[in-house]
Amino acid sequence: MKKLIIIACCSIFLISCADREVIDEIQVVNAIGFDYDKDEDKIRGTILYPIFKYGPTEEPSIIAAKGDSSFDVPLHLNVKSSLPLAFGQLRSVIIGEDYAKHGMRDLVNTLARNPDLGRTIKVAITDGNAHEMLSSVTRKKIKDYQFISNLIDQNIKTENLPRTNLQTFLFSFFSDDRDPFLPLLSQEKDAIKLEGVALFKNEKYISSIDMKEAFLMKLLLDGTKHGRYTMDMKHKGHSGEVFLENLRTKTNYELKGNRHNPIIVVHLNIDGLVKEFPQWLKLTKPSNVNMLEKKLTTNLEKDSDRLIKKLQKLGVDPICFTDYVRSRTRNFDSQRFRENYSDMDIHVKAHVNLVQTGISQ
């Protein structure tokens, strides 16, 4: 029995040594950024990777190199690395604004064909330079090589950002009936923040929406259990700001009209919590609660309709109205729908139910 225990312990020790040896022989890449150099007509790739020291200490570092395309950028990065690059633990892909506006077909094909990449990695656009953004992670104020992927992930789970990852982006990118979108990041000195959502048309980044509009888009897509909505409120000579926290939303679409003139109605049923409200608004009174529910409902409908009109004007369909009508229309004509999309009657009917109003004094 003792011999078996000794053999088992030795086996575990040898396995752990082998794993450590393998880790020490590769450069584990956590994030990669792509920028378009207009002057040289080249693609610059920047990788972010952790340097493991003795104990739990890790420090993020970067390597940058230029290539003729996104496909050969890893080759040029490898010749600058002392260890072979391994992308199996890649957590985020950051794309510079100029590259995204120039066109992303080649990069998307490269990402889609790479079997080493997980489908749940986070892809994002930066409103500046991807190299500078990844460089900021190596500075003292952030010092976290998984900061960007964690930032996006927690805003999907708890805040206003619609669900997105490489899989959902690829599905929309290669679809004829929907347009892709990605998180939009910005940089303030050494800080990185989520700015909104980047919108795409014909493989290019063309415009964006802010985080308040991102919350509405999140509701319109498939409902959600999280997110915050702010509303400026005036009542009987008073004014203030109300913060609504979404607890759960059920989203249903209704198709009216005919296949030549479809009308889409989006029904939103929202259960929410009022996190903050002005002192003059006494929510201990049922009449005030009912009044606030009606004002929130009206504002949500107006803001949602305004967002839809903005998307129609841009000619983009990230909410997938095209796909919805196609699935319910015999002999659906995608080209005709796209031609009429900007003038189509699409509106929102909402109902807000305040299930909680916070703690009262």
N, C-alpha and C positions, 0 to 999 in steps of 0.2 A: 504493500500500500504506500509506504514511504517513497519507494522508487518511482511509483506512478506520479506522486505529488511533485517530486523533484523534476521529473521529465516534463510535466505540464508547465511548471514554473519556468524552466529553461526555454520551452517552446514559445511561451508568451514573451519572454525577454528577447529572444531572437527575432520574433515577428515585429516587435516594437522597434528594434534596432534597424530592421530592414525598411520599415515605413519611414523612419527618420532619415535613413540614408537616401531613400528615393526623394523625399522632400528637399533634402540638401542638394540634390542634383538637378533641380528644375527651378525656374522662376515663375511663381504662381501669380498670374495677372488677375487683378481684381476689377479694374476699370480700364476702358480704352476710349480715347477721344479722336475725332476726325475733324480736320479743318481743310478748307480749300484755299490754296495760295493762288490768287488771281494772277500775280506778276509772273510766276514760274509755271502756272497751269499744272500744279502738282497737288497731291494729297499729303497732308502731314498727319501722321498718327502719333498719339501720345499714350503710353501705358502707365498705369499706376499699380504699384505692387508693394507688398509689405517686406521689409527687411527684418528677419527674425534674429534677435539677439539672445543671449543666455537668459533663461527664465521666461516670463510671460511678456517681456518687452518686445514691442513691434514698432517700427517706424515706416511710414509711407515714403516711397521714392518714385521718381518718374524717369522714363526714357522716351525720347522723341526722334522721329526719322521721317523723311519724305520719300514718296514713291509716285509712280505714274498713275496708279489706281489704288483703290482700297484693297484689292486682292494681293498686291505685292508689298503693301506696307509692312505686314508681319515679317517678311524676309529682311527688309532693311532694319527693322527693329532688332531682329535676332543678331545681326552682325555687330550690334552695340551692346549686347548683353553677355555677361560672363557665363550665364547658364541658359539652357534651352527654355524658350517661353512656353508656358502651359496655360491654355485658355479654359480649361475645364471648370475652374472656379470663378469665371468671369461673372460679375454681379451687375455691371452697368455699362452702357454704351452712350457716350455723350457726343453730340453732333453740333458743330459750330453753325452759327446762323448763315454765313456765306455758303457753306457746303449745302445746307438744307434748301436754300433758295436756288442754288445752282442746279440741283436735281440729285435724287438719291437712288436711282434705279440700280446702279452698279453696286453700291454699298449694301442695299437691301438684298440683292441676289447673293452677295458674298456671305451675309449673315444667315440667309435662309439655307444655303448649301452646306454650312459648316456643322458637321455632326457633333463637334465638341461643345457647342454652345447649348446651354439649357434654355428651354422655351419660356421660362419665367423670369429671365433677366430683364432689368429695367432699361428702357431706351428713352432718351430725353434730348431736347433741343436746348442749347444755351443761346441767350440773346447776344452773346459776344463770341469769345474765342474758347474752344474746348480745351486747348493747351493751357491757357491761363487759369481756367476753372480747375483743372486737375492739379496744376501747380499750387493753387491755393490750399489744396488739401494737405500738402506737405508742410505748410507753414504752421506756426505754433498755435494759432487760434482754433484750428479744426483738428488736426492730428489724428484723423480717423479715416482709414482707407476704405471703409464701407459707408461713409457718411452719406453719399449721394443716393445709393440704393436704399438705405434706411430712411432717408428723408422722403423719398417718393412712396415707399411702402407704407409708412405710418400715415401719410396724408391720404392714401387710398382707403386705409382701414378706419381712420378716425375723423377725417376732415372732408374737404370739398372735391378732391381730385377723383375723376371717374376711373374705374378699373382699367388698367392698361399694363401690358408687358410685351415682350417680343412676339409671343404667339398671337395675341389679339391684334397687334400692329400688322404683322404679316398677313393675317386673314383679311383685314380690311384693305391693305395695300394691293393685294392681288385680286380683290373682288371688283366686279363691275357695278355692284349695286350699293356700295358704301364707300365713304372716304375716311382715311386714317387720321388719327390725331395722336399727339405725344405731349408729355409734360414739358412746360417751358420754364427753364431755370434762369436766374440772373445772379449777378455777383455784386456785392457791396463791400469794397475793400477786401478783407480776407473772409467774409461771410458769404455763404451760398443760400439762396432762398428760392422757393417755388413761386413763380410769377403768374402762372396761368396755364393755358392749354394752347399748344401750337396746332394750327389747322393746315391740312394738305389738300392740294388739287393738282392732278396730273403730275404726281411724283415730286412736287415741290412744296415747300413751306411758303404759304402766301399771307397768312394773317394769324391773329391770336385772340383769345378771350381771357378776361381776368378771372380771379378766383371766385368772385360772386357769380359770374356767368357759368363758371365750371360747376358750381353746385347745382344750378338749374339744369345744366346738361347731364349731370349725374342722375338727377331725378327723372329726366325725360328718357334716358337710355333704358334703364331697367329698374328704377326705384333703388332705394338704399336705406341703410339703418343709421347713417352718420352724415354729418355736414352741418354747417351753420349758415344762417341767413339773417342779414341785417335790414332793418326798415326804419326810415325816418318817419316819425309820426307826429301829426298835429291834431289836437282835439280841444275844443272849447277854449281857445286862446293859449293853450299849452303846446309845447313842442319837446321832442326828445327822440331817443333812438331805442329800438327794441331789438333784442338778439334772440332769434329762434334757433333752438337746437333740434335737429331732426332726429326723432327716435326710430321711426320706421315709415316708409312710404310704399304704397302699392300703385304701380303704374299700369294702366290699360289703354290700348289704342282702339279707336272705333273708326271704321271706314264707311263713308257715306258717298253719295253721288254715283257716278258710273266710271267705267274704265277710261273714258275720254276726258272726264272732268272729276277726278276723285277729290273728296274732302276728308281730311284727317282730323279727328278730335282726340286729344291726349287727355285722359282722365287721371288726375293726381289726387290720391287720398292720403293726407299727411297727418300723422300723429306726432305732435311736437311738444317741446318743453321751452317755456320762456325763461332764458337764463338771466337776462338783465332787462330792466325796464325803468322808466323815470318814476320818481317817488310820487308824483301827482296822480299816476295811474294806479288806482286801488283795485288790484285783481282779486281781492277778497269778495268783491261784489260780482255776482253772476252776470249782471248786465254789462259790466266792463269786460268780462271775459268774452262774452258773445260779440261785443263790439270789436274787440281786438282780433278775434277769429275772422270776422268779415273783412277787416282791413288787411290782414295778412293774406287772406285768400285773394282779394282784389289785386294786391301788389304782386303776388306770385304769378298770377295770370298775366298781368301786364308785362312784367319783366321776362317771363317765359316767351310770350308772344314776340316781344322785342328781340330776344335772342334768336328765335326761329327766323324772323324777318332778316336779321343780320346774316345768318347762314345762307338764306335763300339769295340774298343780294350778292354774296360772295360766290354762289354757285357750288357750295360744298354741302355734303350730307353726312356728317359724322354720327348723327342720331339714327341713321339707317331707315328713314322713311321709305326710300326706294325699295329696300329689301322687304319691308313690311307689306307694301302694296303689291309687289310682285308675288309674294307668297299667297295672296288672296285674290288674284286677278287672273282669269283665264286669258290666254293669248296676250300676255303682258308685253308691251312695247317699251323697252328700257330707254331707247333713244328719244322717243316721244315724251316719256315722263321727264327725262332730264331737260328737254327743251322747255317744258311747261313748269318745271320745278320752282323757278323764281317767282312766279305769279300764283302758285297754288294756294288754296285755302287750307291752312294748317293752323289750328289754334288750340289753346289749353283750357280745360275746365278743372279747377282745383277745389278742394275742400280741406280746410285746416281744422283739426280737432286738438285743442290744447288739453292734453291729459295731465300735465303738471304745470304749475306756475311758480315753482321755486319755493323758498322758505319765506314766510311772511313774519313781520315783526308783530 
